[in-house]
Amino acid sequence: MTNQDWILEKHISKKALPRENIISWIKWNPNLTPKSITIKFEPDFVITKVLNIDEKGLKNKEFDSGKITLDREYIQIPGFFGFTCFYNEMPQNEITSNFIVEFDFGNDIKKIEYSTKIIRPIIKFEQNEYTLSSSRFVNVVDPLNLKLINIGSGRVTNLRPFADIMKTDDMEIKIQTKNEDIKDESLVFVKTNQISIPKVIVTGVGYGMFSIGFEYEDALGNSYKSELATLSINIEEKQTLQVPLTENISKLSAPLLKAVA
């Protein structure tokens, strides 16, 4: 008996965000009745519902244990079985996870294997280190052109900046923000619904440093943090510099606020 002899249809969601519902089902020849059905899955998944199984057969089952065995007496309609689940962690990268469903026919155990991809947005800077030097009095320097890329498959929402400023006795670094809706997005480094960062203001002399990164969410509201980009500053004369932050979105970084097919 091969899979083609008895399996009529099988399905699992091709991709899902963390904590997004994943749906799977299997249809088989209803004239064949397994003694039991066992679902094997990675421990980071939680089974939320088992389809076509009487509730009595689900008592005392651990749905986050990585394995559930169901007896045939609780199958309600012959030839159909399914389940829903979700991935309960925040992966550092996108991952492919495997599921195994075993049908025990007594002297023969048949395995059905399939997989789903856990996706997420992954924000990265095209360049992680920048240097700003000034040896003469200038009030505004050339814009610091920073670029972001979403290398993940998930859509980015609620992008918001955070900064880590290294304080020195002779230099003060401030990050200026605006709480307004800026329509000309091509001239703004980061734009959310209401917040932008148009410039960094540096006052003083000597060496300083600040790092900037982003908190962001996916379409389900799962939260993430980007890696940091670092700006090293060297000012030879005491002065105040205004450093505009801009971006020129390239084709590579265009999916930042869009879903990736």
N, C-alpha and C positions, 0 to 999 in steps of 0.2 A: 504493500500500500504506500504510494508516494503522495507527496503534497498535492499533486495535480488530481489524484484520485478522490480526495475528500475535502480539500479547502476550496470554497467557492469565492470567498472574498476576504481580504484583510486590509486594515487601514490604521494609520496613526498620523496625528498632526505632524507635518513636516518640520515645523519650527515653532518655537514659543519663547516668550520672555520669561525670566524668573517669576514664579508664582502665577503665571498665566495657565489657564486650563488646557490640558492636553487630552484629546479624545482618541480612543482606540477601540476597534471591534474586529471580531473574526466571525465569519459565517462558514459553516462546514456542512457536510452531508448529514441531514437530520436522522438518517437511518443508523448512524454511528453514534454510540453513547459512551463517552469516556467515563472511567471510574472516578476520576478527579481531574481538576484543572489547576495548575500552579503558575502563578505570575512571579517572575523574578525580575527585580529592578534595583537600581542603585539606591543606597540608603538616603541620598539627598532628595529623593522623590517621596511624595506623600500621595497615596491613593485616596481619592475623595469620594468615589462612587463606583460600585460594581454593577454592571447592567445585566439584567435577566437572571439574577440570583436572588432567591428568597431571603428576606432579612434574617430568618432564623439561621441561615448558613453563614452569616457574617458576624455573628456574636463572638466576642472574645478574640477577634482578629486584630492584629497589630498592623495598621495601614502604613506605618513608616518603618517597617522592619526589613524591607528589601525582599520579602518573600511572603506570599499568601497562597494557601492551598484550599480549594473549594471542592466539596463532595458533589457527586452527580445528582444526588437526590434533591438538591436545592436548585438545579437548573429548571427554569420555569417553562421555556419554550425550546424544544430540541433544535440544535444546530446554530445557536447564536450565543455569543458571549462578548462582553465589552467592559471597559473601565475608563474612568477619567482620573487624572492625576495632575500634579504640578511640581516643579522644581523649587525646593525650599531654601536655596542658598543664593548668594550673589557671586557668580564666578568672575575671576579676574579676566578671563578671555571667553570667547564663544566655544562651546564644547558640543560634541556629539555623544549622546547617551543611548545605550542599548537596552532593549527589553527582550525577555525570553518568556514565552508562554508554552508550558508543557502539558500535553494531553496524555493521560495515562490510560491506555486501553488494556491493561492487564499484562500481557506478555509483550507489549509494544508501547514505547513512549515516543510520541511525536513532538518535535520542537518547532515552534514558530519564532523566528528572530526578526526584529526590526528595530529601527532607531529613529530618534528625533534630534533636532539641533536646538540647543538652548542659545538664544541670541541675546545681544544687549548692545547699546551704544557704547563706543569706546573713543573718548575724546583724547587726541594727542596734539602736541605742538609740532609743526614741521621742523622747527629749530628750538632747542631747549636752552641755549645760552646766548646772551646778547651783551654787548659792551657799549657804554656811553662814556666818551672822553671829551673834555672841554678845557682848552688852555687860554681862551680869551672870553671877554664879557659878551655873552649873548643871552637874550631873554627867551627865545624860542629856538629849539634845535629841530633838525629834520625829524619827521614822524618815525616812530619806531614801528615797523611794519611786522606785526605778528600774525601768524596764520594757524588756524585750527583745522584739524581733519577728523572726521568720524570714520574710523576704520572698522567699526562694527556694523551690524545689520539693523540694529534698532534705531528708532527715531528719537532724537534728542528733544527734550522739553525742559522748560524752566531752568535755562542756563544762567548761572549766577557766579560772579567772581569772588575769590577770596585771596588775601595777600599775606605774606610773611615778610615783615620789614626788619632788617638788621639795624638796630639803633647804634649811632655813634655820637660822641660828644660834639663833633664839629659839623655834623650834617643831619638835616631833617628831610625825610622823604614822606610825602603825602600822596595818596591816590585820590583823585577827584572823581566823584560820581555825580550823576544827574538822575533825578527821579522824574523823568518825563519820557514821553513817547517820541522818539526821534525818527522821522520818516526817511531821512537819507541814510539808509543802512550801509551804503558803500563807504562812508567816511567814519564809521564807528567800529571800534575793535570788537566790542561785544554788546549785543542788544537782547534783552529779554522783553517782557511785556512793558516794563516801566523803568528799567535800570540800564544805564550805559556807563562806560568808563572812557571819557574822551582824552584824559591826560594824567600824567604823573608830574608832580611839582617837587623839585629838588632844591633845597636851600643849604648853602654852606660851602665847605671846602674839604678836600681829601678823598678818602675812599668810602664807598657805601655799597649796599647790595639790597635788593628785594626780590622776592619770588612771587609769582602770580600763578594761580591755578583756578580751576572751575569745579563747582558742584553742579550737578545736573541730574535730570530724571529721565526715565523712559516713559512710554505711553501709559504704563500702569502705575506710575508714581514711585517705582523703585529708585533709590538714591545712589549716586556714584560720585567719585571724585577723580579728577584728572591728575596726571603727573604735573609737576611744576616746571615753569620756565623761569630762568634766573637772569636778572639784569645787574651787571657789575658797573659801578659808576666811579669815575675818576675825574675830579674837578680841581684844577690847579689854582684858580682864583676864587675867592669867596664871592658867591653870586647866587642868584635864583634862576633855575632853568625850568621851563615848561616843556615837557616831553609829550607830544601828542601820540596817542596810540591809535593806529589805524589798521585796517586789513583790506586786502584786495583778494576777494574770494576767487580762487581758481576752480577749474573743473574738478580737481582732485578734492577740494574741500567743500564743494557745493552741496553734498548730501548732509551737511552738518545739521540742518533743521528739517530734513526731509526723510521720508522712509526710503530704504534701499531695497530695490526689487530683488 
